[in-house]
Amino acid sequence: MNLIRAKSMEKGWDLELGELARIWKGGCIIRAVFLDRIKKAYDRNPDLANLLVDPEFAKEIIERQSAWRRVVCLAINSGISTPGMSSSLAYFDTFRRERLPANLVQAQRDYFGAHTYERVDVEGSFHTEWFKIARQLKN
């Protein structure tokens, strides 16, 4: 729904996501009851930015996240690929954080490509001469 919402905003389509959920009920493989719940969330708040911030969806996700994590861990430990469940869990974890793990990506880009990075405690762009640090740690 977030991808559809984003494209609708970009293109000026003014799609009503709740109405889309209602339309999909006729012949969609997604359970009709679940689509009803999506429609109700958008009826409560037509400007809902994400289903994860709808109070009812948020409550259920929070209540069920430990089981979700156990299933993903069990699948990984068993060598079973669960890309949908794993990536949606990663999305959920990223979405609910105030600060995203972009600092790791920035550090990798700086290390491998001499890009710069920004810090949250000081304004400006920075570059670390990683080879000098490695040499100092080695000695």
C-alpha positions as CSV (number, residue, x, y, z in Angstrom):
1,M,0.0,0.0,0.0
2,N,2.9,2.3,0.7
3,L,4.3,1.9,-2.8
4,I,0.9,2.5,-4.3
5,R,0.4,5.6,-2.1
6,A,3.8,7.0,-3.0
7,K,3.3,6.6,-6.8
8,S,-0.2,8.0,-6.5
9,M,1.3,11.1,-4.8
10,E,4.1,11.4,-7.3
11,K,1.7,11.1,-10.3
12,G,-1.2,13.1,-8.8
13,W,-3.6,10.1,-9.1
14,D,-5.4,10.8,-5.8
15,L,-6.0,7.1,-5.3
16,E,-8.2,6.2,-2.3
17,L,-6.4,3.3,-0.7
18,G,-9.4,2.2,1.3
19,E,-11.4,2.0,-1.9
20,L,-8.7,0.0,-3.6
21,A,-8.9,-2.5,-0.7
22,R,-12.7,-2.7,-1.1
23,I,-12.4,-3.3,-4.9
24,W,-9.7,-6.0,-4.5
25,K,-12.1,-8.1,-2.4
26,G,-13.8,-9.3,-5.5
27,G,-11.5,-12.0,-6.7
28,C,-8.3,-11.3,-4.9
29,I,-6.3,-14.1,-3.2
30,I,-5.9,-11.9,-0.1
31,R,-8.5,-12.8,2.5
32,A,-11.5,-10.5,2.3
33,V,-11.6,-10.0,6.0
34,F,-8.0,-8.6,5.9
35,L,-8.9,-6.2,3.1
36,D,-11.9,-5.0,5.1
37,R,-9.5,-4.1,7.9
38,I,-7.3,-2.2,5.5
39,K,-10.3,-0.3,4.2
40,K,-11.5,0.5,7.7
41,A,-8.0,1.9,8.6
42,Y,-8.1,4.2,5.6
43,D,-11.8,5.1,6.4
44,R,-10.6,6.2,9.9
45,N,-7.8,8.2,8.4
46,P,-7.8,8.8,4.6
47,D,-4.3,10.5,4.9
48,L,-2.8,7.5,6.7
49,A,0.8,7.5,5.8
50,N,1.4,3.8,6.6
51,L,-0.7,1.0,8.0
52,L,1.9,0.5,10.7
53,V,0.8,3.8,12.3
54,D,-2.9,2.9,12.3
55,P,-3.7,2.2,16.0
56,E,-5.4,-1.2,15.4
57,F,-2.7,-2.5,13.0
58,A,0.1,-1.1,15.3
59,K,-1.3,-2.9,18.3
60,E,-1.6,-6.2,16.6
61,I,1.9,-6.0,15.0
62,I,3.4,-5.1,18.4
63,E,1.6,-8.0,20.1
64,R,2.7,-10.5,17.5
65,Q,6.2,-9.4,16.7
66,S,7.9,-11.9,19.1
67,A,6.2,-14.8,17.3
68,W,7.1,-13.2,13.9
69,R,10.8,-13.0,15.0
70,R,10.8,-16.6,16.3
71,V,9.4,-17.9,12.9
72,V,12.0,-15.9,10.9
73,C,14.8,-17.1,13.2
74,L,13.6,-20.7,13.0
75,A,13.5,-20.5,9.2
76,I,17.0,-19.0,9.0
77,N,18.4,-21.5,11.4
78,S,16.8,-24.3,9.4
79,G,18.1,-23.0,6.1
80,I,14.7,-22.1,4.8
81,S,14.3,-19.0,2.8
82,T,11.6,-16.6,3.9
83,P,12.3,-13.5,1.9
84,G,8.8,-11.9,2.4
85,M,8.7,-12.4,6.1
86,S,12.4,-11.5,6.7
87,S,12.3,-8.4,4.6
88,S,9.0,-7.2,6.1
89,L,10.5,-7.7,9.6
90,A,13.5,-5.7,8.6
91,Y,11.2,-3.0,7.2
92,F,9.2,-3.0,10.4
93,D,12.4,-2.6,12.5
94,T,13.7,0.2,10.3
95,F,10.3,2.0,10.2
96,R,10.0,2.2,14.0
97,R,13.5,3.6,14.7
98,E,14.2,7.2,15.2
99,R,17.6,6.9,13.6
100,L,18.1,4.5,10.7
101,P,21.2,2.3,10.3
102,A,22.5,4.5,7.5
103,N,25.6,5.2,9.4
104,L,26.9,1.8,8.6
105,V,26.2,2.3,4.9
106,Q,27.9,5.7,5.1
107,A,31.0,4.2,6.7
108,Q,31.2,1.4,4.1
109,R,30.9,3.9,1.3
110,D,33.6,6.1,2.8
111,Y,35.9,3.1,3.4
112,F,35.6,1.6,-0.1
113,G,35.1,4.7,-2.2
114,A,36.6,7.6,-0.2
115,H,33.1,9.2,0.1
116,T,32.3,11.4,3.0
117,Y,29.8,10.9,5.8
118,E,27.8,13.1,8.1
119,R,27.5,12.8,11.9
120,V,24.6,13.5,14.1
121,D,26.6,15.4,16.7
122,V,28.6,17.8,14.5
123,E,27.6,19.6,11.3
124,G,29.5,19.0,8.1
125,S,30.9,16.2,6.0
126,F,33.8,14.0,7.2
127,H,36.2,11.6,5.7
128,T,38.3,9.1,7.6
129,E,41.6,7.9,6.4
130,W,40.9,4.3,7.2
131,F,44.3,2.9,6.2
132,K,46.0,5.1,8.8
133,I,43.6,3.9,11.5
134,A,44.3,0.3,10.5
135,R,48.0,0.9,10.6
136,Q,47.8,2.5,14.1
137,L,45.7,-0.4,15.4
138,K,48.1,-2.9,14.0
139,N,51.1,-1.3,15.8
